[in-house]
Amino acid sequence: MVTTSQYREKSGERTMAEAAPAVPVEQLLEAACEKYKETFGSSPTAAGIAPGRVNIIGEHTDYNEGFVFPMALSLCTVVVGGIAPDTVKCRVLTTAQGADLPLCVEFNCPTPEAPLTRSESPSWVNYVKGVVANFHVPVPGFQAVIVSSVPMGGGLSSSAALEVSTYSFLEELLKTPADRSAQ
């Protein structure tokens, strides 16, 4: 009988931990800040960080009034950035492995006359746009870099980590935390 370890060794198959090793958040933050400085020529003024997660029980039951038991992971997404010199444009760059091209995207800030629209490509920017479009105050132009250790498409909520880290980044950038007392 062949054990799982023996099979993996022979086949070259890797475990999730081997395929996506946890990188300390400090290293991700440092990498994001370095990429921001390299790309935009200044240091970022705000950051948002959110973990990936896995549902131990209850996959797809949370929106059907069922029980769910999620667990945060050590894998996370970091967004760093600052206000853009051109206050009507948002520029976002990702270094996430597996993200579709282009890795750097620019879009106009939403207005009542010109709301944000979905992008066909790259698809990853739609998560950022969704947060910007639904943020609790108007969002001015900003520049941001996204660095993540959460594998895309691996069932570890990489899109949720991107949305939460983007929201946290905007709260810090604009110094306007959401009013959580009504929740």
N, CA, C and O of each residue as an XYZ file, in Angstrom:
732
protein
N       0.844     -1.174      0.000
C       0.000      0.000      0.000
C       0.899      1.250      0.000
O       1.885      1.326      0.734
N       0.534      2.215     -0.835
C       1.280      3.470     -0.950
C       0.609      4.518     -0.058
O      -0.604      4.715     -0.123
N       1.399      5.176      0.760
C       0.850      6.229      1.613
C       0.688      7.510      0.799
O       1.233      7.636     -0.297
N      -0.063      8.448      1.345
C      -0.254      9.740      0.687
C       1.077     10.441      0.491
O       1.334     11.005     -0.572
N       1.925     10.410      1.513
C       3.245     11.040      1.414
C       4.081     10.418      0.309
O       4.739     11.131     -0.449
N       4.059      9.088      0.212
C       4.823      8.401     -0.832
C       4.289      8.758     -2.218
O       5.061      8.974     -3.152
N       2.954      8.820     -2.346
C       2.347      9.181     -3.625
C       2.767     10.590     -4.029
O       3.166     10.821     -5.171
N       2.678     11.525     -3.096
C       3.052     12.914     -3.395
C       4.516     13.011     -3.788
O       4.868     13.745     -4.711
N       5.370     12.271     -3.088
C       6.792     12.307     -3.391
C       7.064     11.793     -4.797
O       7.861     12.381     -5.529
N       6.406     10.694     -5.184
C       6.592     10.114     -6.520
C       6.005     10.994     -7.616
O       6.608     11.165     -8.676
N       4.830     11.549     -7.358
C       4.130     12.302     -8.399
C       4.596     13.755     -8.493
O       4.330     14.434     -9.484
N       5.289     14.224     -7.463
C       5.704     15.624     -7.454
C       4.591     16.551     -7.014
O       4.754     17.771     -7.030
N       3.451     15.980     -6.616
C       2.316     16.785     -6.165
C       2.677     17.463     -4.841
O       3.349     16.882     -3.988
N       2.209     18.713     -4.693
C       2.509     19.463     -3.479
C       1.247     19.691     -2.665
O       0.144     19.759     -3.208
N       1.423     19.807     -1.375
C       0.291     20.153     -0.522
C       0.019     21.649     -0.672
O       0.847     22.381     -1.215
N      -1.136     22.102     -0.193
C      -1.477     23.530     -0.248
C      -0.433     24.342      0.514
O      -0.053     25.429      0.078
N       0.033     23.820      1.653
C       1.037     24.542      2.445
C       2.347     24.683      1.669
O       3.046     25.688      1.803
N       2.677     23.684      0.863
C       3.894     23.770      0.058
C       3.699     24.688     -1.146
O       4.611     25.416     -1.539
N       2.504     24.644     -1.724
C       2.217     25.448     -2.912
C       2.059     26.922     -2.576
O       2.420     27.781     -3.380
N       1.525     27.226     -1.402
C       1.298     28.616     -0.990
C       1.806     28.800      0.431
O       1.018     28.907      1.370
N       3.121     28.837      0.586
C       3.649     28.980      1.943
C       3.255     30.323      2.550
O       3.163     31.337      1.857
N       3.026     30.302      3.856
C       2.665     31.529      4.558
C       3.873     32.455      4.589
O       4.958     32.071      5.025
N       3.669     33.660      4.126
C       4.705     34.689      4.160
C       4.327     35.626      5.296
O       3.179     36.064      5.369
N       5.264     35.943      6.183
C       4.912     36.867      7.275
C       4.342     38.172      6.715
O       4.822     38.696      5.710
N       3.316     38.681      7.382
C       2.640     39.894      6.921
C       3.619     41.054      6.805
O       3.458     41.911      5.936
N       4.626     41.094      7.662
C       5.623     42.163      7.583
C       6.367     42.130      6.244
O       6.672     43.173      5.666
N       6.653     40.918      5.762
C       7.330     40.784      4.465
C       6.426     41.227      3.320
O       6.884     41.878      2.382
N       5.145     40.876      3.395
C       4.200     41.307      2.359
C       4.062     42.824      2.363
O       4.048     43.454      1.306
N       3.962     43.404      3.545
C       3.840     44.859      3.667
C       5.085     45.553      3.120
O       4.984     46.557      2.414
N       6.247     45.018      3.445
C       7.506     45.591      2.938
C       7.571     45.481      1.414
O       7.973     46.430      0.742
N       7.180     44.335      0.870
C       7.189     44.148     -0.590
C       6.219     45.113     -1.262
O       6.524     45.682     -2.311
N       5.051     45.294     -0.654
C       4.055     46.214     -1.215
C       4.575     47.644     -1.198
O       4.422     48.376     -2.177
N       5.186     48.041     -0.092
C       5.721     49.413      0.019
C       6.846     49.644     -0.982
O       6.925     50.714     -1.587
N       7.716     48.652     -1.164
C       8.806     48.770     -2.137
C       8.258     48.894     -3.556
O       8.727     49.725     -4.334
N       7.265     48.068     -3.895
C       6.674     48.112     -5.235
C       5.961     49.443     -5.460
O       6.015     49.997     -6.558
N       5.296     49.957     -4.430
C       4.612     51.249     -4.540
C       5.627     52.353     -4.826
O       5.424     53.172     -5.722
N       6.712     52.370     -4.068
C       7.742     53.397     -4.238
C       8.365     53.301     -5.627
O       8.607     54.319     -6.276
N       8.625     52.076     -6.080
C       9.194     51.841     -7.419
C       8.235     52.303     -8.514
O       8.670     52.873     -9.515
N       6.943     52.064     -8.334
C       5.934     52.366     -9.352
C       5.500     53.829     -9.345
O       5.378     54.449    -10.402
N       5.267     54.383     -8.148
C       4.671     55.713     -8.046
C       5.640     56.792     -7.556
O       5.290     57.972     -7.527
N       6.847     56.395     -7.175
C       7.871     57.369     -6.825
C       7.756     58.022     -5.459
O       8.430     59.019     -5.197
N       6.925     57.490     -4.589
C       6.804     58.019     -3.231
C       6.453     56.864     -2.297
O       6.233     55.737     -2.742
N       6.404     57.151     -1.016
C       6.027     56.127     -0.036
C       4.516     56.126      0.158
O       3.891     57.185      0.105
N       3.918     54.958      0.382
C       2.476     54.919      0.633
C       2.134     55.574      1.965
O       2.960     55.627      2.876
N       0.909     56.071      2.064
C       0.458     56.729      3.287
C      -0.585     55.926      4.045
O      -0.955     56.293      5.160
N      -1.067     54.830      3.454
C      -2.099     54.019      4.104
C      -1.945     52.567      3.682
O      -1.385     52.260      2.630
N      -2.457     51.680      4.530
C      -2.407     50.245      4.226
C      -3.650     49.560      4.775
O      -4.228     49.994      5.771
N      -4.047     48.491      4.112
C      -5.129     47.632      4.580
C      -4.692     46.190      4.415
O      -4.061     45.840      3.417
N      -5.022     45.358      5.379
C      -4.603     43.962      5.360
C      -5.798     43.092      5.737
O      -6.553     43.428      6.649
N      -5.969     41.967      5.030
C      -7.044     41.034      5.364
C      -6.575     39.608      5.086
O      -5.846     39.368      4.124
N      -6.994     38.662      5.928
C      -6.575     37.276      5.735
C      -7.454     36.524      4.739
O      -8.601     36.895      4.486
N      -6.889     35.470      4.188
C      -7.713     34.503      3.480
C      -8.478     33.718      4.538
O      -8.204     33.858      5.730
N      -9.415     32.909      4.122
C     -10.164     32.121      5.108
C     -10.649     30.833      4.470
O     -10.684     30.686      3.248
N     -11.014     29.925      5.323
C     -11.599     28.676      4.882
C     -12.786     28.397      5.790
O     -12.742     28.689      6.985
N     -13.834     27.837      5.230
C     -14.982     27.450      6.040
C     -14.782     26.003      6.487
O     -14.741     25.085      5.668
N     -14.659     25.821      7.786
C     -14.479     24.478      8.326
C     -15.756     23.676      8.127
O     -15.711     22.510      7.734
N     -16.900     24.308      8.402
C     -18.198     23.718      8.069
C     -19.057     24.815      7.470
O     -18.831     25.996      7.730
N     -20.039     24.433      6.673
C     -21.031     25.381      6.214
C     -20.731     26.093      4.923
O     -21.184     27.221      4.730
N     -19.989     25.482      4.034
C     -19.703     26.130      2.750
C     -21.014     26.450      2.027
O     -21.848     25.565      1.834
N     -21.193     27.682      1.635
C     -22.367     28.188      0.908
C     -23.670     28.078      1.699
O     -24.750     28.056      1.107
N     -23.584     28.010      3.017
C     -24.829     28.002      3.798
C     -25.086     29.343      4.456
O     -26.207     29.606      4.892
N     -24.074     30.202      4.539
C     -24.234     31.479      5.238
C     -25.316     32.350      4.622
O     -26.021     33.052      5.347
N     -25.466     32.322      3.312
C     -26.498     33.146      2.680
C     -27.818     32.390      2.534
O     -28.758     32.901      1.925
N     -27.896     31.187      3.082
C     -29.135     30.407      3.096
C     -29.618     30.177      4.526
O     -30.339     29.218      4.802
N     -29.213     31.067      5.429
C     -29.590     31.023      6.834
C     -29.090     29.774      7.549
O     -29.679     29.363      8.548
N     -28.027     29.171      7.061
C     -27.443     28.001      7.711
C     -26.273     28.395      8.578
O     -25.885     29.562      8.628
N     -25.722     27.430      9.251
C     -24.574     27.670     10.114
C     -23.288     27.634      9.310
O     -23.164     26.887      8.340
N     -22.341     28.445      9.727
C     -21.047     28.479      9.063
C     -19.978     28.684     10.139
O     -20.196     29.390     11.124
N     -18.829     28.057      9.932
C     -17.736     28.165     10.887
C     -16.455     28.453     10.117
O     -15.706     27.536      9.779
N     -16.203     29.755      9.836
C     -14.998     30.105      9.079
C     -13.770     30.209      9.984
O     -13.880     30.383     11.198
N     -12.618     30.100      9.368
C     -11.359     30.237     10.085
C     -10.417     31.086      9.246
O     -10.214     30.813      8.063
N      -9.840     32.120      9.862
C      -8.859     32.965      9.165
C      -7.565     32.183      8.987
O      -7.218     31.333      9.808
N      -6.863     32.480      7.912
C      -5.593     31.825      7.606
C      -4.431     32.793      7.798
O      -4.630     34.002      7.925
N      -3.238     32.259      7.819
C      -2.049     33.118      7.911
C      -1.704     33.729      6.560
O      -0.854     34.616      6.491
N      -2.341     33.277      5.490
C      -2.173     33.869      4.166
C      -2.999     35.155      4.125
O      -4.126     35.178      4.619
N      -2.458     36.213      3.550
C      -3.220     37.462      3.560
C      -2.959     38.320      2.327
O      -2.041     38.068      1.547
N      -3.799     39.340      2.181
C      -3.688     40.320      1.108
C      -3.425     41.678      1.730
O      -4.065     42.067      2.708
N      -2.472     42.394      1.147
C      -2.075     43.716      1.621
C      -2.314     44.716      0.492
O      -1.945     44.464     -0.655
N      -2.931     45.846      0.821
C      -3.101     46.956     -0.121
C      -2.452     48.179      0.509
O      -2.796     48.558      1.629
N      -1.519     48.797     -0.201
C      -0.896     50.042      0.264
C      -1.092     51.108     -0.805
O      -1.228     50.793     -1.987
N      -1.105     52.368     -0.385
C      -1.246     53.413     -1.391
C      -1.348     54.793     -0.806
O      -1.077     55.023      0.373
N      -1.750     55.708     -1.667
C      -1.892     57.098     -1.287
C      -2.825     57.821     -2.240
O      -3.245     57.272     -3.259
N      -3.142     59.055     -1.896
C      -3.971     59.899     -2.765
C      -3.190     60.180     -4.049
O      -1.991     60.453     -4.002
N      -3.865     60.114     -5.183
C      -3.214     60.358     -6.475
C      -3.088     61.855     -6.737
O      -3.931     62.645     -6.311
N      -2.020     62.235     -7.444
C      -1.888     63.655     -7.827
C      -3.076     64.115     -8.669
O      -3.535     65.250     -8.541
N      -3.569     63.226     -9.529
C      -4.759     63.491    -10.351
C      -5.927     62.900     -9.581
O      -6.111     61.683     -9.584
N      -6.710     63.725     -8.931
C      -7.701     63.216     -7.991
C      -8.946     62.583     -8.610
O      -9.884     62.253     -7.885
N      -8.977     62.407     -9.909
C     -10.137     61.737    -10.515
C      -9.799     60.348    -11.055
O     -10.681     59.654    -11.559
N      -8.547     59.939    -10.959
C      -8.126     58.634    -11.477
C      -7.679     57.722    -10.341
O      -7.018     58.164     -9.401
N      -8.038     56.470    -10.434
C      -7.563     55.439     -9.513
C      -6.616     54.549    -10.302
O      -6.963     54.061    -11.378
N      -5.421     54.340     -9.767
C      -4.430     53.479    -10.408
C      -4.087     52.361     -9.441
O      -3.670     52.610     -8.310
N      -4.266     51.125     -9.894
C      -4.055     49.969     -9.032
C      -3.173     48.965     -9.744
O      -3.396     48.635    -10.909
N      -2.166     48.482     -9.027
C      -1.249     47.481     -9.555
C      -1.281     46.280     -8.629
O      -1.267     46.440     -7.409
N      -1.323     45.075     -9.190
C      -1.256     43.867     -8.379
C      -0.018     43.060     -8.743
O       0.415     43.037     -9.895
N       0.536     42.405     -7.744
C       1.636     41.473     -7.985
C       1.167     40.047     -7.722
O       1.975     39.118     -7.706
N      -0.137     39.873     -7.515
C      -0.688     38.562     -7.159
C      -0.438     37.537     -8.256
O      -0.732     37.765     -9.429
N       0.108     36.413     -7.841
C       0.375     35.328     -8.771
C      -0.952     34.772     -9.285
O      -1.851     34.479     -8.498
N      -1.070     34.630    -10.581
C      -2.283     34.096    -11.183
C      -3.289     35.154    -11.595
O      -4.325     34.825    -12.174
N      -3.007     36.420    -11.308
C      -3.927     37.492    -11.713
C      -3.873     37.651    -13.231
O      -2.809     37.547    -13.842
N      -5.040     37.906    -13.828
C      -5.068     38.096    -15.278
C      -4.530     39.484    -15.635
O      -4.544     40.405    -14.818
N      -4.064     39.606    -16.861
C      -3.449     40.837    -17.349
C      -4.515     41.839    -17.793
O      -5.604     41.437    -18.202
N      -4.224     43.104    -17.720
C      -2.998     43.741    -17.259
C      -2.925     43.770    -15.736
O      -3.949     43.728    -15.054
N      -1.715     43.842    -15.219
C      -1.508     43.873    -13.772
C      -1.618     45.282    -13.199
O      -1.727     45.453    -11.985
N      -1.590     46.283    -14.062
C      -1.757     47.674    -13.643
C      -2.959     48.251    -14.383
O      -3.029     48.190    -15.610
N      -3.895     48.807    -13.634
C      -5.153     49.290    -14.205
C      -5.433     50.699    -13.711
O      -5.126     51.049    -12.571
N      -6.018     51.493    -14.583
C      -6.433     52.849    -14.233
C      -7.910     52.982    -14.575
O      -8.356     52.549    -15.637
N      -8.667     53.590    -13.654
C     -10.086     53.854    -13.929
C     -10.480     55.159    -13.249
O      -9.843     55.591    -12.289
N     -11.532     55.775    -13.759
C     -12.024     57.034    -13.193
C     -12.766     56.779    -11.889
O     -13.392     55.733    -11.715
N     -12.692     57.736    -10.981
C     -13.480     57.666     -9.754
C     -14.956     57.716    -10.142
O     -15.320     58.409    -11.092
N     -15.799     56.998     -9.429
C     -17.223     57.031     -9.783
C     -17.866     58.373     -9.424
O     -17.501     59.018     -8.441
N     -18.815     58.762    -10.236
C     -19.637     59.941     -9.956
C     -21.086     59.533    -10.218
O     -21.325     58.504    -10.850
N     -22.062     60.321     -9.742
C     -23.458     59.979    -10.042
C     -23.725     59.923    -11.553
O     -24.548     59.134    -12.017
N     -23.019     60.767    -12.307
C     -23.211     60.792    -13.766
C     -22.459     59.662    -14.463
O     -22.854     59.225    -15.544
N     -21.389     59.197    -13.855
C     -20.550     58.156    -14.470
C     -20.144     57.110    -13.431
O     -19.009     57.109    -12.955
N     -21.082     56.215    -13.081
C     -20.740     55.173    -12.107
C     -19.729     54.185    -12.709
O     -19.569     54.101    -13.927
N     -19.063     53.451    -11.834
C     -18.104     52.458    -12.315
C     -18.834     51.338    -13.036
O     -19.958     50.982    -12.684
N     -18.190     50.798    -14.034
C     -18.734     49.659    -14.765
C     -17.781     48.483    -14.646
O     -16.596     48.648    -14.357
N     -18.311     47.317    -14.870
C     -17.542     46.078    -14.770
C     -16.518     46.015    -15.894
O     -16.798     46.404    -17.028
N     -15.330     45.521    -15.564
C     -14.281     45.326    -16.568
C     -14.288     43.874    -17.030
O     -14.395     42.957    -16.216
N     -14.176     43.674    -18.319
C     -14.060     42.305    -18.831
C     -12.688     41.740    -18.496
O     -12.543     40.570    -18.142
N     -11.685     42.607    -18.617
C     -10.329     42.170    -18.319
C      -9.540     43.367    -17.818
O      -9.582     44.424    -18.447
N      -8.850     43.245    -16.753
C      -8.703     42.062    -15.914
C      -9.879     41.921    -14.946
O     -10.473     42.914    -14.528
N     -10.198     40.705    -14.602
C     -11.350     40.477    -13.720
C     -11.063     40.863    -12.274
O     -11.982     41.244    -11.549
N      -9.809     40.775    -11.840
C      -9.471     41.068    -10.440
C      -9.824     42.506    -10.049
O     -10.160     42.768     -8.894
N      -9.749     43.438    -11.004
C     -10.001     44.847    -10.669
C     -11.473     45.096    -10.332
O     -11.796     46.106     -9.706
N     -12.370     44.190    -10.738
C     -13.787     44.378    -10.421
C     -14.051     44.324     -8.915
O     -14.983     44.966     -8.431
N     -13.248     43.572     -8.175
C     -13.393     43.530     -6.713
C     -13.013     44.880     -6.112
O     -13.686     45.371     -5.205
N     -11.945     45.473     -6.612
C     -11.531     46.802     -6.156
C     -12.593     47.823     -6.533
O     -12.990     48.641     -5.703
N     -13.057     47.783     -7.779
C     -14.084     48.717     -8.230
C     -15.364     48.599     -7.405
O     -15.992     49.610     -7.089
N     -15.750     47.385     -7.058
C     -16.956     47.178     -6.254
C     -16.855     47.844     -4.897
O     -17.821     48.434     -4.412
N     -15.678     47.749     -4.284
C     -15.467     48.399     -2.984
C     -15.498     49.915     -3.153
O     -16.146     50.612     -2.372
N     -14.810     50.426     -4.157
C     -14.779     51.873     -4.406
C     -16.200     52.384     -4.668
O     -16.598     53.411     -4.118
N     -16.950     51.686     -5.489
C     -18.308     52.118     -5.847
C     -19.258     52.113     -4.650
O     -20.201     52.902     -4.604
N     -19.012     51.228     -3.680
C     -19.927     51.103     -2.540
C     -19.350     51.629     -1.235
O     -19.922     51.408     -0.167
N     -18.215     52.328     -1.315
C     -17.609     52.877     -0.102
C     -18.547     53.921      0.494
O     -19.301     54.562     -0.239
N     -18.510     54.098      1.808
C     -19.493     54.933      2.501
C     -19.303     56.434      2.317
O     -20.159     57.209      2.743
N     -18.217     56.867      1.701
C     -18.027     58.274      1.327
C     -17.448     58.295     -0.084
O     -16.890     57.291     -0.527
N     -17.566     59.414     -0.802
C     -16.964     59.483     -2.137
C     -15.445     59.253     -2.063
O     -14.773     59.733     -1.150
N     -14.932     58.520     -3.032
C     -13.512     58.178     -3.062
C     -12.795     59.037     -4.101
O     -13.159     59.029     -5.277
N     -11.775     59.778     -3.664
C     -10.976     60.554     -4.628
C      -9.987     59.623     -5.328
O      -9.863     58.451     -4.973
N      -9.302     60.149     -6.305
C      -8.300     59.353     -7.001
C      -7.227     58.862     -6.044
O      -6.812     59.582     -5.136
N      -6.786     57.639     -6.255
C      -5.735     57.082     -5.419
C      -4.837     56.183     -6.260
O      -5.178     55.795     -7.378
N      -3.692     55.870     -5.692
C      -2.748     54.932     -6.298
C      -2.544     53.828     -5.279
O      -2.408     54.107     -4.087
N      -2.522     52.574     -5.726
C      -2.393     51.472     -4.779
C      -1.657     50.296     -5.397
O      -1.656     50.097     -6.612
N      -1.031     49.526     -4.516
C      -0.370     48.277     -4.889
C      -0.955     47.169     -4.029
O      -1.132     47.328     -2.821
N      -1.253     46.043     -4.671
C      -1.802     44.872     -3.992
C      -0.751     43.764     -4.021
O      -0.219     43.425     -5.078
N      -0.462     43.207     -2.849
C       0.432     42.051     -2.730
C      -0.323     41.011     -1.921
O      -0.931     41.341     -0.902
N      -0.293     39.757     -2.361
C      -1.071     38.738     -1.669
C      -0.352     37.400     -1.633
O       0.354     37.023     -2.568
N      -0.550     36.700     -0.536
C      -0.072     35.317     -0.442
C      -1.247     34.343     -0.510
O      -1.048     33.131     -0.428
N      -2.464     34.857     -0.659
C      -3.650     34.009     -0.765
C      -3.758     33.527     -2.214
O      -3.915     34.350     -3.116
N      -3.679     32.217     -2.459
C      -3.766     31.737     -3.842
C      -5.135     32.020     -4.454
O      -6.169     31.809     -3.821
N      -5.122     32.499     -5.690
C      -6.373     32.788     -6.387
C      -7.012     31.487     -6.867
O      -6.331     30.605     -7.390
N      -8.315     31.382     -6.685
C      -9.039     30.218     -7.175
C      -8.812     28.957     -6.369
O      -9.133     27.863     -6.833
N      -8.268     29.088     -5.175
C      -7.972     27.912     -4.356
C      -8.998     27.651     -3.263
O      -8.774     26.797     -2.406
N     -10.118     28.369     -3.274
C     -11.140     28.174     -2.253
C     -10.774     28.768     -0.905
O     -11.305     28.356      0.126
N      -9.861     29.742     -0.913
C      -9.410     30.350      0.343
C      -9.842     31.809      0.454
O      -9.248     32.586      1.202
N     -10.871     32.172     -0.287
C     -11.484     33.505     -0.235
C     -10.517     34.622     -0.587
O     -10.451     35.637      0.106
N      -9.768     34.432     -1.664
C      -8.847     35.478     -2.117
C      -9.605     36.738     -2.513
O      -9.119     37.845     -2.281
N     -10.778     36.593     -3.100
C     -11.555     37.775     -3.490
C     -12.068     38.519     -2.261
O     -12.074     39.750     -2.248
N     -12.498     37.800     -1.235
C     -12.943     38.453      0.000
C     -11.776     39.165      0.671
O     -11.936     40.271      1.187
N     -10.602     38.535      0.667
C      -9.417     39.177      1.258
C      -9.078     40.456      0.498
O      -8.690     41.453      1.107
N      -9.220     40.436     -0.824
C      -8.956     41.632     -1.630
C      -9.968     42.729     -1.308
O      -9.594     43.892     -1.157
N     -11.240     42.370     -1.202
C     -12.267     43.370     -0.906
C     -12.092     43.970      0.491
O     -12.180     45.187      0.652
N     -11.850     43.148      1.484
C     -11.715     43.645      2.857
C     -10.443     44.476      3.008
O     -10.459     45.513      3.672
N      -9.345     44.034      2.402
C      -8.110     44.825      2.497
C      -8.256     46.148      1.748
O      -7.707     47.159      2.184
N      -8.976     46.163      0.640
C      -9.227     47.409     -0.089
C     -10.089     48.351      0.741
O      -9.803     49.547      0.814
N     -11.135     47.831      1.364
C     -11.997     48.655      2.208
C     -11.212     49.236      3.384
O     -11.327     50.422      3.694
N     -10.414     48.388      4.033
C      -9.592     48.847      5.167
C      -8.586     49.907      4.725
O      -8.353     50.888      5.431
N      -7.997     49.698      3.553
C      -7.073     50.681      2.982
C      -7.774     52.025      2.785
O      -7.235     53.064      3.168
N      -8.969     52.017      2.192
C      -9.699     53.268      1.954
C     -10.098     53.943      3.263
O     -10.058     55.169      3.362
N     -10.483     53.156      4.269
C     -10.800     53.745      5.576
C      -9.595     54.492      6.137
O      -9.722     55.614      6.626
N      -8.427     53.860      6.062
C      -7.203     54.486      6.577
C      -6.799     55.682      5.721
O      -6.440     56.732      6.253
N      -6.855     55.530      4.402
C      -6.462     56.596      3.481
C      -7.304     57.852      3.682
O      -6.778     58.965      3.703
N      -8.606     57.665      3.828
C      -9.533     58.797      3.913
C      -9.887     59.163      5.353
O     -10.659     60.092      5.594
N      -9.321     58.432      6.299
C      -9.574     58.692      7.721
C     -11.067     58.724      8.025
O     -11.543     59.576      8.776
N     -11.803     57.778      7.427
C     -13.253     57.717      7.598
C     -13.709     56.287      7.842
O     -14.219     55.638      6.929
N     -13.534     55.784      9.063
C     -14.016     54.431      9.327
C     -15.541     54.361      9.222
O     -16.244     55.330      9.511
N     -16.024     53.218      8.812
C     -17.467     53.032      8.705
C     -18.085     53.068     10.092
O     -17.450     52.677     11.072
N     -19.321     53.537     10.174
C     -20.057     53.562     11.445
C     -20.572     52.155     11.695
O     -21.521     51.709     11.051
N     -19.951     51.465     12.621
C     -20.338     50.086     12.912
C     -21.378     49.991     14.027
O     -21.817     48.892     14.366
N     -21.775     51.115     14.596
C     -22.746     51.095     15.695
C     -24.133     50.678     15.216
O     -24.941     50.190     16.005
N     -24.408     50.866     13.937
C     -25.725     50.523     13.392
C     -25.832     49.049     13.042
O     -26.901     48.579     12.653
N     -24.732     48.315     13.175
C     -24.753     46.904     12.760
C     -25.222     45.996     13.860
O     -25.296     44.782     13.669
